[in-house]
Amino acid sequence: MTTPRDLLELVRAPAALSVPGDVVAGAAAGGALGRRTAGLACSSICLYWAGMAANDWADRRLDAIERPERPIPSGRVSANAALGTAATLTVAGLAVAGLVGGRRALAVAAPLACAVWTYDLAAKGTPVGPLTMALCRGLDVLLGASLSSSAVAALPAALTIAAHTYLLTALSHAEVSGADPRLPAATLAGTLSLAAATAHGSAGATQLTLAGWYAAQFGRPQARAVVNPSPVRVREAVTAGIVSLPALQGALAARGGAPRVALALAAAIPLARHLVRKISAT
């Protein structure tokens, strides 16, 4: 019998703590941070969880070989239930976006939902997989700016989060088999470059501190994976990339003029680190 914990594991519940910061960073950059931002963040979480459930449905046969402990191959969640969960969460995410932000929010949420399903059903495991996942996160940032009159101002933040996602997705492809040391070395160089670019022209200590924290949190496990690129080390680096994302989002929010909100985002990192010990984020 499927339990609530099984469903939480299916959608990688702790990883959702990395999602609201996309919307907040976009809203801050576009000058649209307000009460409706929370609603858009809820829409974003629903679409993210939908993607996780659809991912496991699409990978159910491969997971039976490589990750039999996952909810579907272990028999704790049926394939039909996983697909139904993904579809329901997708509809919920689009509905919330429409209720909160109307046509302008739906104009971003609908392509975001399409990109999520495209990744899970077609792009994953192909050369365009990391690009598709990066597109998902970039659109997520733009969802936060969808209520702004100057949404184009959020493009730098969207590109930053998209670049992080590209690096993380590329690294995640080696979670099962391990990596050539050149892969974590390349993603580490990209991570440090992103942190430096985000901290550049810092208008305050919050932006600079959070950019440095992001570099340290994600950089250290990648450095360990360079020395020992085993599947365990790579998975640790991928988990760190998910957990540390709120620090990068917070630095972007601080750059957008919301340092207090930035600190609130970063405060999710200790909680996320604790939860991923109980429910895997990868």
CORJOSUL-V688596 format. One record per residue. N is the residue number from 1. PSI is psi in radians with two decimals (* if undefined). D_FIRST is the distance of its C-alpha to the first C-alpha in whole Angstrom. Layout:
BEGIN
n->{N | N}
psi->{PSI | PSI}
d_first->{D_FIRST | D_FIRST}
END
This chain:
BEGIN
n->{1 | 2 | 3 | 4 | 5 | 6 | 7 | 8 | 9 | 10 | 11 | 12 | 13 | 14 | 15 | 16 | 17 | 18 | 19 | 20 | 21 | 22 | 23 | 24 | 25 | 26 | 27 | 28 | 29 | 30 | 31 | 32 | 33 | 34 | 35 | 36 | 37 | 38 | 39 | 40 | 41 | 42 | 43 | 44 | 45 | 46 | 47 | 48 | 49 | 50 | 51 | 52 | 53 | 54 | 55 | 56 | 57 | 58 | 59 | 60 | 61 | 62 | 63 | 64 | 65 | 66 | 67 | 68 | 69 | 70 | 71 | 72 | 73 | 74 | 75 | 76 | 77 | 78 | 79 | 80 | 81 | 82 | 83 | 84 | 85 | 86 | 87 | 88 | 89 | 90 | 91 | 92 | 93 | 94 | 95 | 96 | 97 | 98 | 99 | 100 | 101 | 102 | 103 | 104 | 105 | 106 | 107 | 108 | 109 | 110 | 111 | 112 | 113 | 114 | 115 | 116 | 117 | 118 | 119 | 120 | 121 | 122 | 123 | 124 | 125 | 126 | 127 | 128 | 129 | 130 | 131 | 132 | 133 | 134 | 135 | 136 | 137 | 138 | 139 | 140 | 141 | 142 | 143 | 144 | 145 | 146 | 147 | 148 | 149 | 150 | 151 | 152 | 153 | 154 | 155 | 156 | 157 | 158 | 159 | 160 | 161 | 162 | 163 | 164 | 165 | 166 | 167 | 168 | 169 | 170 | 171 | 172 | 173 | 174 | 175 | 176 | 177 | 178 | 179 | 180 | 181 | 182 | 183 | 184 | 185 | 186 | 187 | 188 | 189 | 190 | 191 | 192 | 193 | 194 | 195 | 196 | 197 | 198 | 199 | 200 | 201 | 202 | 203 | 204 | 205 | 206 | 207 | 208 | 209 | 210 | 211 | 212 | 213 | 214 | 215 | 216 | 217 | 218 | 219 | 220 | 221 | 222 | 223 | 224 | 225 | 226 | 227 | 228 | 229 | 230 | 231 | 232 | 233 | 234 | 235 | 236 | 237 | 238 | 239 | 240 | 241 | 242 | 243 | 244 | 245 | 246 | 247 | 248 | 249 | 250 | 251 | 252 | 253 | 254 | 255 | 256 | 257 | 258 | 259 | 260 | 261 | 262 | 263 | 264 | 265 | 266 | 267 | 268 | 269 | 270 | 271 | 272 | 273 | 274 | 275 | 276 | 277 | 278 | 279 | 280 | 281 | 282}
psi->{2.29 | 2.29 | 2.85 | -0.65 | -0.66 | -0.72 | -0.66 | -0.64 | -0.66 | -0.77 | 0.11 | 0.97 | -0.79 | -0.51 | -0.35 | -0.32 | -0.29 | -0.04 | -0.84 | -0.53 | -0.49 | -0.92 | -0.73 | -0.77 | -0.72 | -0.74 | -0.73 | -0.76 | -0.60 | 0.02 | 0.49 | 0.30 | 2.15 | -2.84 | -0.63 | -0.23 | -0.65 | -0.67 | -0.73 | -0.59 | -0.67 | -0.72 | -0.77 | -0.74 | -0.74 | -0.77 | -0.62 | -0.85 | -0.64 | -0.74 | -0.66 | -0.74 | -0.74 | -0.60 | -0.82 | -0.57 | -0.78 | -0.53 | 0.18 | -0.64 | -0.71 | -0.70 | -0.49 | -0.43 | -0.84 | -0.58 | 1.16 | -0.22 | -0.18 | 2.80 | -0.73 | -0.98 | -0.44 | -0.17 | 0.04 | -0.44 | 2.27 | 2.75 | -0.71 | -0.67 | -0.68 | -0.77 | -0.72 | -0.67 | -0.77 | -0.77 | -0.76 | -0.76 | -0.59 | -0.84 | -0.73 | -0.76 | -0.75 | -0.68 | -0.76 | -0.74 | -0.75 | -0.71 | -0.67 | -0.78 | 0.04 | -2.65 | -0.60 | -0.71 | -0.71 | -0.53 | -0.33 | -0.71 | -0.65 | -0.85 | -0.57 | -0.81 | -0.72 | -0.71 | -0.67 | -0.86 | -0.60 | -0.74 | -0.87 | -0.67 | -0.38 | -0.71 | -0.47 | 2.37 | 0.03 | 2.94 | -0.44 | 0.02 | -0.96 | -0.62 | -0.68 | -0.74 | -0.68 | -0.68 | -0.71 | -0.84 | -0.64 | -0.74 | -0.57 | -0.72 | -0.75 | -0.45 | -0.68 | -0.50 | 0.06 | -0.38 | 0.05 | 2.64 | -0.16 | 1.02 | -0.43 | -0.40 | -0.32 | -0.07 | -0.75 | -0.72 | -0.72 | -0.72 | -0.62 | -0.84 | -0.64 | -0.70 | -0.76 | -0.77 | -0.68 | -0.83 | -0.78 | -0.75 | -0.73 | -0.71 | -0.64 | -0.37 | -0.26 | 0.28 | -0.62 | -0.73 | -0.25 | 2.99 | 2.76 | 2.36 | -0.40 | -0.45 | -1.00 | -0.48 | -0.73 | -0.75 | -0.57 | -0.77 | -0.68 | -0.70 | -0.81 | -0.62 | -0.71 | -0.76 | -0.75 | -0.73 | -0.66 | -0.60 | -0.28 | 2.37 | 0.54 | 2.28 | -0.02 | 2.92 | -0.55 | -0.82 | -0.82 | -0.76 | -0.78 | -0.62 | -0.71 | -0.67 | -0.74 | -0.81 | -0.72 | -0.78 | -0.72 | -0.51 | -0.73 | -0.87 | -0.50 | -0.68 | -0.67 | -0.59 | -0.45 | -0.74 | -0.71 | 1.53 | 0.76 | 2.84 | -0.68 | -0.81 | -0.66 | -0.75 | -0.66 | -0.71 | -0.70 | -0.78 | -0.74 | -0.63 | -0.60 | -0.84 | -0.60 | -0.15 | -0.66 | -0.46 | -0.72 | -0.75 | -0.69 | -0.71 | -0.68 | -0.68 | -0.70 | -0.69 | -0.50 | 0.08 | 0.37 | 1.17 | -0.61 | -0.75 | -0.64 | -0.76 | -0.61 | -0.68 | -0.82 | -0.47 | -0.26 | -0.28 | -0.86 | -0.66 | -0.78 | -0.72 | -0.65 | -0.76 | -0.59 | -0.25 | -0.35 | -0.69 | 2.12 | 2.48 | -0.02 | *}
d_first->{0 | 4 | 6 | 10 | 11 | 9 | 11 | 14 | 14 | 14 | 17 | 19 | 19 | 22 | 24 | 25 | 27 | 29 | 29 | 31 | 34 | 35 | 35 | 37 | 40 | 40 | 41 | 43 | 45 | 46 | 47 | 44 | 42 | 41 | 39 | 37 | 37 | 34 | 32 | 33 | 31 | 28 | 28 | 29 | 25 | 24 | 25 | 25 | 21 | 21 | 23 | 20 | 17 | 20 | 21 | 18 | 18 | 21 | 21 | 18 | 21 | 23 | 20 | 19 | 22 | 23 | 20 | 17 | 16 | 15 | 11 | 12 | 14 | 12 | 9 | 7 | 8 | 10 | 13 | 14 | 11 | 13 | 17 | 16 | 15 | 19 | 21 | 20 | 21 | 24 | 25 | 24 | 26 | 29 | 29 | 30 | 32 | 34 | 34 | 35 | 38 | 39 | 40 | 41 | 37 | 36 | 39 | 37 | 33 | 33 | 35 | 32 | 29 | 31 | 32 | 28 | 27 | 30 | 29 | 26 | 27 | 30 | 32 | 30 | 31 | 35 | 38 | 37 | 34 | 35 | 37 | 34 | 32 | 35 | 36 | 33 | 34 | 37 | 36 | 34 | 37 | 39 | 37 | 38 | 41 | 41 | 42 | 45 | 49 | 49 | 46 | 48 | 48 | 45 | 45 | 46 | 43 | 41 | 42 | 42 | 38 | 38 | 40 | 38 | 35 | 37 | 37 | 34 | 32 | 35 | 34 | 31 | 31 | 32 | 29 | 28 | 32 | 34 | 37 | 41 | 42 | 44 | 41 | 40 | 43 | 44 | 41 | 42 | 45 | 44 | 42 | 45 | 47 | 44 | 45 | 49 | 49 | 47 | 49 | 52 | 54 | 52 | 53 | 52 | 50 | 47 | 47 | 48 | 46 | 43 | 44 | 45 | 42 | 40 | 42 | 42 | 38 | 37 | 40 | 40 | 37 | 38 | 42 | 40 | 38 | 42 | 43 | 40 | 38 | 35 | 31 | 30 | 33 | 33 | 29 | 31 | 33 | 31 | 29 | 32 | 33 | 30 | 30 | 34 | 34 | 35 | 38 | 39 | 38 | 40 | 43 | 43 | 42 | 45 | 47 | 47 | 48 | 45 | 45 | 43 | 40 | 41 | 40 | 37 | 36 | 37 | 35 | 32 | 32 | 32 | 29 | 27 | 29 | 27 | 23 | 23 | 24 | 20 | 19 | 20 | 23 | 23}
END
